[in-house]
Amino acid sequence: MKKAVIGIIAAALMMSMGVVQAAGGASAGTPDRITINLASRILTLYQNGRKAYMYHICAGKIETPTPVGNFTVSDKEENPTWVDPKDHKKRVEPGEENPLGQRWIGFYDMYGIHGTNRPDSIGGYYSNGCIRLNEEDVEQLYPKVEIGTKVEIYYNRLVIETMDDGTVVYYVYPDGYGRQPLDVRSVRKALDEYGVGVFLTNEDISEKIENEDGGPTFLPRTFRIEIDDRWLSARAVMPADSPLYLPVQALSNVTKIDYTRDVSSGTVSTVLGTAQGVVFGNQLFVKADEGKVLFGLSGDIDADRTMRLVTNKPIEAKPEEKAPDNKTNYVVQTERPAAEKGTSKMNGFLPEAGVPSKITSIVQGKTK
């Protein structure tokens, strides 16, 4: 458990717990919602479609795990009174000794999000199934949540996110509930969906799984590619301190323009030109500007971090003019102006973690 807590702390350093400007496009008018990942032990409040606040939590013990699923905030209470479910005569009034803290946000049956008088339990699995927050955190969250707010609880050890600048970051958390084994193949498959699997060896991924410390691993920036309104599974990539690169095979597949590669020189050629290629993992890439020339494309990255490209339409040749079809032959002579005789001009152009707490805390049927 100590290792798990260290990982959570590492993640906190990156997130700066509290207000977080996180990845994902904003969408005004999107209902607020709460997500809770029991593997990472992090609660996230989304506002207008974006991560707004993130908090470390304490989840249920293995014997009394927090339920997973989709729920709704059903009730809220300030300064709740705790009642022992086994003996309703035993009560703890609001105060420092109350295991529910000073705020309660119920979301399902006897389960809720609440404060705690055992802050050392945050980051671990010690509750009877409820979600504990540090007191200052639950007091900050409480007024931002309304009755009817959606609550999604899940258990994902592997978390992959795209930051605002396109950087991909991934985490592997401990299997606290022993219900989600990971292997190199499954992790690589998930990373490939973000276009970054090519930057990691099997040994890199295996070590990450073994460490399972919840710390961030930063990978190159990636951008989705759209060509003529068609989405590509491969992505454009931008390694650190490098230009943007496009995947050669994917462009060839869509544009139907074949390419050849000179292994000795590393160059990639099509009927439209030649450029230097580079291999990441087992995939061939070329610089974006050169790739657009090789495959007859134009376009760029838009505000949604998407590389939107279109195929360039070929320039149609102007039809030749034919002489009038009659019996008379005409000879047309055009005399240049005197000033231009003997001269020729051409205009150039450019192509373009913690201590266990007591188990018996329940408030009027509410599990702690």
N, C-alpha and C positions, 0 to 999 in steps of 0.2 A: 504493500500500500504506500510505503514511503516513496517508491519510485514513481507511482502514479501521481502523487501530490507534486513532486518535482516537475513532472511533465505539465501538469495543469498550471503551475506557476510560470513555466516558460511560455505557455500559450498566453497567459495573462499579460506578460510583458509586451507581447506584440499587440494584443487587443486593447491595452490600456482600459481595463474594466471600467464601466460607466458608459458614457456616450461614445459610440463607435461609428466612424464613417466607414462602412463596410462595402464589399463588392455587391453589385447587382443594381440594375437600373431602377430609378424611382418611378412610381406610378401614382400620381395624385388621385385620391379617392379610393385607393385600395384599403379594405378594412384592416385594422390592426390585428395582429395575431401573435401568439406565443408559441415558440418551439422549444422543446427540451430534449437534448440528447443525453440519455442516461450513461452512455459509454464515456463521453467527454465530461459529463457532469457540468453542463453549461446550459443556462436558460437564456433565450434570445427573444427580445421584444421587437417585432417588426412594425414600423410605422410608415404608411404610404409606400409599402412594398420594399422598404429598405431596412436593414439591420440598424436599429437605433440604440438599444441598450443590451448589454450582455452581462450575465452574472454567474459566478460559481455557485453550485448548489451541493446539497447533500441529498442522496437518493436512498431508496429503500434497501434494507439488508437483503442478502441472498434469500433468507428465509421468508422475508416479507417484501418482495420486489415491488417497485413502482409499476403500475400498469402502463402498457403502451397502447396507443390508439389515438383517435381524434375525439376531443372532448370540448366542452364549452364552460366558461366561467358561469357558475350558477348562483353564487352568493358571496358577499363580502362582509367582513366584520372587523371593526377596530376594537382593540383591547379585549379579545375573546377570553372567556373563562374555560379552563380545561376541566373536563370531567372524566374520571376513570371509567372506561367502558365495562370493567368487571365489577365495579362498585360505584354506583352513581352518587353515593353519599360523599365520596372523595372528590373534592373539587380544589382547584387552584385558581384563585382570583387573579386578575391582571396584575402584573408586577414582574420583578426580576426572577422570581421562581417559576413563572409560568413557562412551560416548555414550548408553547406556541408563539412566544414573543408578543408583539403588539399589533400584528396584522394577520388576517386570515383571508385567503382567496380560494374558495371552494370550486372544484371543477368536475368532480365525479363522486357520487355516493359519499363515503367518508373521507375522501382524499382531497387535499388542498395544498396550496402554496402558502407558506407562513414563515414567520421569523423563528428565532431559536434562542435559548439561553445557553446553548452549547456551541459557540462559534468554532470551537476546535474540530467539530464534526464536518464542517464545510469542506467539500472536495472528496468526501468518502461515501460509503454505503452503510449508513447507520440508522436510518429512520424506519418507522413501521410501514412505509410506503408513500408517505407524503414528501413534498419537496421543501426542504429547508433552505432559507436564504439568510445571509447575515442581516441583522436588524436594520442597518442603514440602507441596505439594498431593497429589502421588502417595503420599507417606508417610501423609498423612491418609486418603486414599481406600482404600489397600491393605487395612487390617484390616476395613473396612466392606463389602468385596466378597467373596463366596464363589464357589466353583466352582459353575457352573450359573446364576449371575446373568444375566439377559437383558440384551443390549446392542442397542439400536436406533440405527442410524446413518442419517441422512437429510440432505437438502440443501434447506433452506427459506429463501429470502431474506426473505419476508414472514412475520413472527411477530406474532400477535395473542393477547393474554392478558387474562384478567379477574382483577383483584386481589381480595383477600378482602372488601373493602368494595364490590365491584361496579364499580369504576373499570376502564375498558377502556384498555389501553395497546398501541400497536403500533410495530413497528420495521421498517425496510427495510435489509438488509445488502448489501454489494457482491457482485457476481456473480463471485467469485474463480475459479470453474471455467468461467465463460462458458456455463452450461447452463440458466439460468432467467431469461429476459427478463420484465420486468413492465411493465404499462401501467395507465393510470388505470382502465379498465373492470374489469380483473381485481382490482385492489386494492379498488375500491369494492364490488364484488360480495362480496368476503370480509368487508369491514367491515359491510356490510348484514346479514350473518348474525348480527352482534353488536348490531344496532340502532343503530349510531353513524355510519353512512355519511352520514346527513342533516346531520351537524354539520360536514362537510368539503366544500369546493368542489373542483371539478376542478383548479383551480390549486394548492390546498393539497396534493392527492395527487401532482400532477405534480412539485411542488418536492421533496416527500419522496422520490420515486423518484430524482430527479436527484441529490439530496444523498447518498443511500444510505450514511449515516454510522453506521448502527446505533444511533443515539440514540433515546430513548423519546419518543413523542408521547402525552400523556395526553388521554383523551376522557371524556365524561360517564359516570357510573355507569349501568349498565343492569341490568334484572331480567327474567328470563323470566316469561311470563304463562300461567297455566293457568286456564281457565274451565270448571267442571263436568267436570273430568278431561280437558279437551281443550287441547292445547298450541297457542299462537298463534305464528306466525312473527315477528310484530312484538313489540317489547319495550317495557316501561315504562322511562322515562329520567329521570335526575336530573342536570341540568346543575349546574355549580359554583354554590354559594350559592343554589340554587333548590329548590323543592319537587319532589315526584315527579309525573311527568306520564304519562298513559295515551293510547295512540293511538286516535283517534276511529273511524276507518274499521274498524279491526280489531274493536273492541268492537261496532260496529254489525253487522258481518258475522256475528258469533257469536250475538248476542242477538236478531237479526232486528228490532231497533228502529231505524227510520229517523231520520235527523237532518237538520236544515237549518242553514245557516250564513249569518249576516248579514255580508256583506263589509264594510259600512260601520262596523258596531260591533264586528265580530270575535267576536260571540257565537255559540254553538252551542246549538241547541234540539232537544229531543225531547218526546214526550208527557209525560215525567216531570219536565221542568224546563229551565232555561236556565243556561248557564255561559259564562265568557269563554274563548275558544280562543286558542291560540298556535301559530304555524307554525315548525317547525324544518326547514330545507331545503325540501322540498316536501310535508311531512307535517303533518297537523293533530293537535294534542294538546290535552287539557284536564287541569287538576289532578286528581290521583288521587281525592281525596274527592268532587269534583264529578262526575267521570266515573262513579263508582260510582252516584251518584244518577241521572244522566242515563240510564243503561242498566240500572237495577234490579239492581245487583250488591252484594255484600258480601264482605269478606275483607281480607287484608293480606299483607305480605311475611313469609315464614317464615324459619327458621334457615338454609335452603338458598338464600337469596337469590332465592326465587321468589315472585312475586305470585300467590297462589292465591285465586281468586274463585269465587263461586257465584251463580247467579241467584236472586233473591228470589222465593219462591213467593207468588202473589197471595192475599190474604185472601178466603176464601169468604164470601159474604153469608149471614146466618142466614135460613133459610126462614121466611116469614110464617106465624103461627098462624091456623088457620081455625076458625070457630065450629062447634060440633057440628051435624051434618047431621040435624036432626029438626024436627018441626013446632012445637016450643016455642021461642020466642025468649027468650033470657036476657039480662039487663042486669047487668053486673058493676060494682059501684061500690066503689072503694077509697078509703078515707079516710086521708089522711096523718096521721102523729102530730102532735099539737098543736104541738109544738116546731118542726116543719118547715113549718107552714102559712105561706104568704107569703114563703118563702125559696127560693132557687135556688142550687145549688152545682155547680161543674164542675171536675173535677180536670184540670190541665194535664199534657201529656206531651211528650217530645221525640222526634222521629224519630231515628229514629236518625240488535504489529505488528513489524518486526524485520530481522536480518541472516541471509543464507543460511548453512546449515551444510553439512558434508560429506555426501555421499550414500551412502558405502560402509559404513554401520553396520548389521551384522546379527549376532545372537547365535544361534549354533547353528541357523541357518535362520530366525531371527526378524528381520523387517525393522525398521529403526529409523525 
